[in-house]
Amino acid sequence: MKKVVSLMLIAAMTVGLTACGSKTEEAASTDAAAEETEAGEEAEGETAATDGEKFVIGGLGPLTGAAASYGISVKQGAEIAVKEINENGGVQVGDTTYTLELNFADDEASEDKVITAYNSLMDSGINALLGCVTSGACLAVIDQTYADGILQITPSGSAMGCTEYDNAFRLCFTDPLQGVTMADYAVDELGFTKIAIIYNNADEYSTGIMEAFVEEAESKGAEIVANEAFVTDDVDFKTQLTSIKATDAEVIFVPAYYQDATYITQQAKDLGMELPFLGSDGWDGVLSTVTDPTTVEDAVFLSPFLASDPAVADFVSAYEEAYGATPDQFAADGYDTVYVIKAAMEQAGSIESADLIAAMTEIQVDGLTGSVKFTADGEPEKGAKFVVIKDGEYTAK
């Protein structure tokens, strides 16, 4: 029952996506975020504690460990959506009104621990699964969610296999889609013909984007003058950058997470390099980690969400009030996924898993990350946002 998604078909889609989780170096920030999410849990729990039927959304993502910042954002965004929906009367399914409840388990972005976390959720009784946040964990549990027949929607797992079965959908886009989109932008819109790449060859997300980017860019006549690899937890990129400096590269594409981008851009400046940078959606958050914003000035990356967009002002305000922080794309993904589940419930007129799964291809949701529909392959159809860093701020391109 595996799905086959043609890359040619995918490339034709208008795209935008979100990265799966990676390492973070801000332990203190993570601890603070954990405290904030506890406060959010209390508020959400009070809202959900109303009379009537309950529909329990299980969540899976890292709340502790190196990738905790991603899971916490998804969870908190989902909590905002649950609170909103419940305050507006819940979800009407046929003649029954349901109050939503979020039961979010910590999988630590671990392929081993996610199984235990998932089984715990199923034992507690959940009606749908929001998760996993990271691709590795999602791939580890996908067989089991299919066997259980439960609706699964990953907000941010971008590996192709995350939608392998008919019960599985994703809100974000695949790694190949992002690579194709950035290659089209680099060659067709910006006119670059000599491109250098630095990517993480130990990471499926980074490698998947790189491979699709190279194939698409070369098909358009561009030359990849350097393709330099690193591995997870590397912090010294001078060797890769020195190799690139010796080429005639016009731009450097870095399909990696913002922590890596922080080191790479600073070290490029230290080496006297003035090449522009293009990034993947994992760059979202880079301004919080750079010490010199000029190192990322004019860098362009993909993102499905921009907090400064006036259209999302209500969500940003609610999030800031609840958690004392500005929401990122992961928070927006969590929020939108809850509303997708709500729409599936209403369309199905039922909370049976088979009915919810069938309804997924019949709905359209206007969310924070764009207006989205879903194909029978579990993939979203929605638009992308290009973000450029100008004067130390994220700006819509």
C-alpha positions, 0 to 999 in steps of 0.5 A, spaced: 500 500 500 506 504 499 505 510 495 509 513 489 510 520 489 513 522 482 518 527 483 516 530 476 509 531 479 512 534 486 516 539 482 510 542 479 507 543 485 507 550 488 511 549 494 513 551 501 515 546 507 518 546 514 524 542 516 525 537 521 528 538 528 536 538 529 541 540 534 540 546 539 545 550 543 541 554 547 540 549 553 537 555 557 533 557 552 530 550 552 529 550 559 525 557 559 521 554 553 519 548 557 517 552 563 512 556 558 509 550 555 507 548 562 504 554 563 500 553 556 498 546 558 495 549 564 491 554 560 489 549 555 487 543 560 482 548 563 479 550 557 478 542 555 475 541 561 468 542 559 462 538 559 460 533 553 464 529 548 472 529 548 476 528 541 483 527 544 489 529 539 495 525 541 502 529 539 509 526 538 515 531 538 521 532 542 520 536 548 527 535 551 534 533 548 537 537 542 531 538 538 527 540 544 526 547 541 522 544 535 517 540 539 516 545 544 514 550 538 509 545 535 506 543 542 505 550 544 502 552 537 497 546 537 495 548 544 493 555 542 489 552 536 485 547 541 484 553 546 481 557 540 477 552 538 474 550 544 472 557 546 469 558 540 464 552 542 468 546 540 467 541 533 460 540 531 460 533 528 454 531 526 449 531 532 455 531 537 459 537 539 466 535 541 471 538 545 478 538 543 484 535 548 491 535 546 495 529 549 503 531 547 508 526 549 516 527 549 519 522 544 526 526 544 527 526 537 529 518 538 527 513 533 527 508 540 523 512 544 518 514 540 515 507 539 514 507 547 511 514 547 506 512 541 504 506 545 503 510 551 499 515 547 495 509 544 494 506 551 491 512 554 486 513 548 487 518 542 483 519 536 488 522 531 495 523 531 499 530 530 506 528 529 512 526 529 515 533 529 522 530 526 523 525 520 527 520 524 522 519 529 516 519 524 519 514 520 520 509 526 513 509 528 510 510 521 509 502 520 505 502 527 500 508 526 498 504 519 497 498 523 493 501 528 489 505 522 489 512 526 490 518 522 497 521 522 499 528 520 506 530 521 506 538 522 514 538 520 517 531 518 519 532 511 522 525 509 519 522 503 517 516 507 513 520 512 507 519 508 508 512 506 501 509 508 494 511 506 493 514 513 499 518 513 499 526 511 504 532 512 502 539 513 509 541 510 513 539 504 518 534 502 525 535 502 526 534 494 520 539 493 524 544 497 531 543 493 527 544 487 524 550 489 530 553 491 534 551 485 529 554 480 529 560 484 537 561 484 537 560 477 531 562 474 530 568 478 537 570 481 541 568 475 546 564 478 550 559 474 556 558 478 553 555 485 557 552 491 554 548 496 555 546 504 551 540 506 550 535 512 551 528 509 549 525 516 542 528 515 537 526 511 533 532 511 540 536 508 542 531 504 535 530 500 534 537 499 542 538 496 540 532 491 534 535 489 537 542 488 543 539 484 539 535 479 534 541 478 540 546 478 544 542 473 538 541 468 537 548 468 544 549 465 547 551 472 554 548 474 555 546 481 563 548 482 563 545 489 559 541 493 562 540 500 560 536 506 560 536 513 557 532 519 552 533 525 555 537 531 561 540 526 562 547 528 569 548 524 567 549 516 573 553 514 576 547 510 569 547 506 569 554 505 576 555 503 575 550 498 569 554 495 573 560 496 578 557 491 572 557 485 568 562 481 562 560 485 557 566 485 553 564 491 553 559 497 547 554 498 546 551 505 541 546 506 542 546 513 539 548 520 540 555 523 545 553 528 550 550 522 548 556 518 550 561 524 557 558 524 558 557 516 556 565 515 561 567 521 567 563 518 565 565 511 566 573 513 572 571 517 575 568 511 573 575 507 568 571 503 563 576 500 558 571 497 551 571 498 547 565 501 541 561 500 538 557 505 533 552 506 527 553 511 531 550 517 535 557 517 528 560 520 531 562 527 538 564 525 537 571 527 537 569 534 543 565 534 548 570 530 552 575 534 553 579 528 547 580 523 551 582 517 553 575 516 547 573 514 545 580 511 541 579 504 541 571 505 534 568 502 531 562 505 524 558 504 519 558 510 511 557 510 511 562 516 513 569 517 511 572 524 511 579 521 506 578 516 500 582 518 495 576 516 498 572 522 498 578 527 492 575 532 496 568 532 502 572 534 499 576 539 496 570 542 502 566 542 506 572 545 501 573 551 501 565 552 509 564 552 512 570 552 516 569 545 515 570 538 512 564 534 516 560 529 514 556 523 514 550 527 509 553 532 505 555 526 505 548 523 502 545 530 497 550 530 495 549 522 495 541 524 490 542 529 485 546 524 486 540 519 484 535 524 478 539 526 476 540 518 477 533 517 472 531 523 467 536 520 467 533 513 467 526 515 461 527 520 464 522 524 470 521 529 472 514 526 479 513 523 477 511 517 472 516 516 477 522 518 482 519 513 478 519 507 476 526 509 483 529 508 483 529 501 476 533 501 478 539 505 481 545 504 484 549 510 486 556 510 491 556 515 497 560 518 502 557 513 497 558 507 491 555 504 492 547 504 489 541 500 491 534 500 493 529 495 491 522 495 499 521 497 498 525 503 502 531 500 500 538 501 498 543 496 500 550 498 504 556 496 511 558 499 514 564 502 521 566 500 524 570 506 530 575 506 534 578 511 534 585 511 537 590 516 537 584 521 530 583 520 526 577 516 522 580 511 518 577 505 521 577 499 
